[in-house]
Amino acid sequence: MTMAIDDMLGAYPADLGRVDRDRLTHCIEEATACAQACTACADACLSEADVSNLAKCIRTNLDCADICQTTARVLSRHTGYDANITRAQLLACAAACHACADECGRQSTTHEHCWVCAEACRRCERACEELINTLG
């Protein structure tokens, strides 16, 4: 996926400004991967025998997946860029990822898919924080 992201950023006809392209690419990639992991984890939770005990995990997965997908879309748009909106979206994404990683972490000793999801959430949270630190 990085190649497509890099290709699209390289093909953008205007200047991207002072944004760190490597961190931007990495954050889009991690947000997309996290959204997929969260969606798959929610689905896997629904297949577990103790699904009623996983309601909070499922809800957190789905919220995180939606926020990560939106973050990837926001980061992919550059026309009329507003650093304040981007920063707010990245903060929301980092918070959702943190919450989801914590919730999946509580379930990870019993459910491997929750461990996988928690790791994806932690990577995305770090990528968001790293990009926030570079915004102007």
Secondary structure, DSSP 8 states (H G I E B T S, - for coil): -HHHHHHHHHH-SS--TT--HHHHHHHHHHHHHHHHHHHHHHHHHHTSTTGGGGHHHHHHHHHHHHHHHHHHHHHT--TT--HHHHHHHHHHHHHHHHHHHHHHHHHTTT-HHHHHHHHHHHHHHHHHHHHHTT--
